[in-house]
């Protein structure tokens, strides 16, 4: 029965998703059934934590998929290396400009307010020190001076005799309550702000008071923005606002322009900054209130005022210099971004070309090449890849050719194996065994045995000069020629026997004549540098006699009664000289005799020190194990040669033919 769709979805969903899907309704149900309980809070916390982990895991997967491509990874790297620091620098610069502008605004307000307070204080002190006879005149002069700078200002001078001098004469400035010390600054009187200066003591004192209006505040720093005074008191109960206002506008003062200027640019943010200053309270001597003297402006307002110079000067302002530096910085940054993007495009394009090329190569398209442009390391990498692809293409073609040759060699090996004679283990009283191993796929060694008649056996062994295909071809030629010559000799012998009436007489096949004919045929049909050593013999069972001709081959070894005898050599190699002459030798085999015919692949293999196995070791093995079965003896000699070379690969074709005369 197939599973429902929801069950398949549940099985394919991760544990974290399942837990989150269970925690959300559980927390909602707990909030409805048990609001405010600890279990409800824990369930909500668990749902929030699982949701956060779920978003985090899927976010990481999305990021990994996003930055799989090198181009996206470089973009992310540039964002973190360049964009993020530049953004942080821009934010820090903007924040720094905001803070610096605020500090400049506070500094300008504080300095200007201090200058005005100091002016009142110096006037009060000068009036205090004035001689009694000139005090009235001094008050009038001071009042005229102060009224020009502080509209609505009033002066009260009281001397030691208690006489009062006021300016203007109708001034209603009362005497300050007892307890006020010598001071100057802001004053809160009857819920309004004033500037005042108090000098002298109980006997003689001077009081100067000027109303603080909005025009007065705007005149502190013209063009800064909207300047305000905000009073508050600090006490046991904390910060408390105070109901204090500015004076209404006076008739004799000119209205000062105010308001926040329009932004110079998008980064010209609004700014509210100021400084706190103490203020005396008229009704409470010894008590001070804190007043915040601030301005609502923009970042460019304080900077423009601070860095501006006389317009009559021909030199640039600091703001112009700063703007010029900012423009240069912006141009450098844009150039850097353009250079970075160009370099990244070069890198990513080269890597993308390499990736596409590797995909094409992996798909089998070895003819694909990368279009190389430029003269840098990436271009050199593309060139190297093209060279590698070309080498791979050539290697693949060479491998295909090698496989084709390997297949042809396998066929040649099968054909050569078919050319070898069928195994004969016994011919009358003669037992035979042969071991033949090729050093390569095909062999240049040749052995053959053919029954000539009912009582005669022809045995041949040859070693063609060289290895591989050429030696195998010459070996096939040698076999064909030998069998052809053997057949002709047999036909001639049969014809001669028919003419003479039969009988045994001399051997029907002359080994010397056959080898001589074979030499002439090879000389005529092969190249001059092609030759072979050749041993040909005919064994006659009735007489137990072996007639042979050795044409430059290694002399076969005859083992009799534990002694080893080398057979004769009757001539030179076949295939070199057309007129070469060959002799014929005979040896009678006795029961127990062992005949070993071999090629140089048995005696000439070398060990790690360059020492050959040698004929002496072969003779020692034959003499020691002469009574062993000849098949086992052949395998023993093969193993000893392999043990001598300490290698599984043959150095030369290995052919060993053993024959033993039995009773």
Residue, then its C-alpha position, 0 to 999 in steps of 0.5 A: x500500500x503506498x504511503x500518503x503524501x503527507x507521510x512522504x513529506x514528513x519522512x523527507x523533512x529534517x528533525x529540526x523542521x519537525x520539532x519547529x512545526x510541533x513547537x509553534x502550535x504547542x506554544x500557541x495553545x499554551x498561550x491560550x490555555x495557560x497564559x503567563x505560566x512558566x511552561x508557556x514561556x519555555x515553549x515560546x522560548x523553544x519555538x523561537x530558538x528552533x525557528x532561529x536555528x532553522x533560519x540559520x541552517x537554511x541561510x547557510x545553505x543558501x549562502x553556500x549555494x550562492x558563493x559556489x561560483x568564483x565570481x559570486x565568492x569574489x563579489x562577497x569578498x570585495x563586499x567584506x574587504x572594500x564595501x563594508x569598510x568603506x560603508x563603515x568609514x562613511x558612517x563613521x565620517x558622518x557620525x564624526x561630522x555630526x558630533x563635530x558639528x554639534x560640538x562646534x555649535x555648542x562651542x559657538x553658543x557657549x563662547x558668544x554667551x560668555x562674551x555677553x555675560x562678561x560684557x555685563x560683568x565688566x560694566x557692573x564692576x566699573x560702575x562699582x568702582x566709579x567715584x560717588x560724584x560721577x556715578x550718575x553720569x557713569x550710569x547714564x553712559x553705561x546705560x546708553x552703551x548697554x542699551x545699544x547691545x542689550x535692548x531692554x536692559x536696566x541698571x540699578x546702582x545703590x551707594x553706601x548712603x542708600x541712594x539709588x541711581x536707575x537707568x532708565x529713570x523709570x526702570x522698575x528693577x527691584x533690589x535683589x533678595x539678600x544672599x545673592x553673591x557677586x556673579x554674572x550670567x543667566x537669571x530666572x526672574x518671575x518665570x522669564x530668562x534674563x542676563x544679569x550682573x551683580x557686583x558689590x555687597x550690602x552697602x554698595x551694589x550694582x545690578x544690571x539686568x537684560x531680558x532674553x528674547x528670541x531675537x537676542x538668542x538668534x543674534x548669538x550666532x547668526x545663521x546657525x539655526x533655531x537657538x533655544x533655552x530649556x531649563x530643568x532642575x536636578x534634585x532628589x526627585x531627578x530631572x524636572x522641567x521648569x516653567x520658564x519662557x523667553x521675553x516677548x519681542x521688544x519694540x526697540x530690537x530688530x527681529x533676527x532671522x531664524x529657522x533651519x537652513x535647507x539641506x546642502x545634500x542628502x547627508x546634511x542631516x538635522x542636528x540638535x546640540x548644545x551646552x548646559x549652563x547654570x542660571x541663578x534664581x532671583x527668588x532663591x539666593x544660593x540656588x541654581x538651575x541648569x539651563x540647556x542652551x542649544x540649537x536646532x540646525x544641520x551638520x553644514x551649519x556649524x561647519x560653514x560658520x567655523x570654516x568660513x573666512x573673510x569673503x574679501x580674501x582671494x584664497x579658498x575657504x576651508x569648506x572649499x578645500x574640504x569639498x575638493x578633497x572629498x571629490x578627489x577621494x570620491x574619484x579615487x574610490x570610483x577608480x579603485x572600484x572600476x579597477x577591482x571590477x575589471x580585475x575580478x572580471x579577468x580572474x572570473x572569466x579565466x576561471x570560468x573558461x577553465x571550468x568549461x574547458x574541464x567539463x568539455x574535456x571530461x565529456x571527451x571533447x579533447x579538441x576544445x581549446x581556451x581562447x587566450x588573451x593577455x600576457x599574465x599568469x592567467x593567460x599562461x595558465x590557459x596556454x598550459x591547459x591548451x598544451x595539456x589538452x593537446x598532449x592528452x589528445x595525442x596520448x589518447x590517439x597513441x593509446x588507441x594505436x597501442x591498443x590496436x597494436x596490442x590486439x594485433x600482437x594478440x592475434x600474432x601470438x595466437x597465430x605463432x602458437x598455432x605454428x608451433x608443433x603439437x606436443x609429443x611426449x614420447x617418440x619410441x624410446x625417446x621422451x620429449x619435453x619443451x618449455x617456451x616463454x616469450x619475453x614479449x607478446x611474440x617470440x623469436x625463438x623457434x623449435x619444431x619436431x616432425x616425424x619423418x617416417x615411422x622410425x625417424x623424428x626431425x628435431x629443430x631449434x632456432x634463435x632469430x636475431x632480435x625480439x618482437x614482431x620482426x623476430x617473430x616474422x623471421x621465425x615464421x619464415x624459418x619454420x616455413x622454409x624448414x618444413x618446406x625443405x624437410x618435405x622436399x628432402x623426404x620426397x627425394x629420399x622416397x624417390x631414391x628408395x623406390x629406385x634402389x629397392x628400399x632398405x635402411x642404409x644412410x639417413x633418408x634426410x641429410x641434415x647438412x643438405x637441409x641446413x645448406x638449402x635453408x641458408x640459401x633460401x633465407x639469404x635470398x628472401x630476407x634482409x642482410x642483417x637478418x639471420x638466425x642460429x639453427x640446430x637441426x637433427x634427425x633421430x633414428x629409433x632403430x639405431x638409437x642414433x642422432x644425426x645433427x647439424x649445428x649452424x652457429x647455435x649454442x651447443x646442446x648438452x648431453x648428460x651421460x652418467x653424471x657427466x655433461x658433454x657439449x655437442x659439435x658446431x658444424x657451421x655458421x649462422x643461417x641467412x648471412x652468406x649464401x655459400x656457407x658450408x655445413x657439416x653433419x655429426x652423429x651421436x649414439x644415444x644410450x638408455x638414460x642419456x639426457x639431451x638439452x637443447x636451449x637458447x641464450x634466454x636460458x644462460x644469458x639472463x643477468x642478476x642485479x650485479x650484471x652476472x649471467x646465469x651461465x652455461x656452468x650453472x645449467x650444466x650443474x643443474x642438469x647433472x644434479x637432477x638428471x634422473x628427474x622427470x624431464x617436464x619437472x626438470x624443465x620447470x625447475x630450470x625455469x624457476x632457477x633462472x627467474x630466481x637468479x634474475x629476481x624478476x618476473x619479466x624475462x630478459x630474452x625469449x626462453x626456450x628449453x627442449x629436453x629429450x631422454x633416451x629410455x630403455 
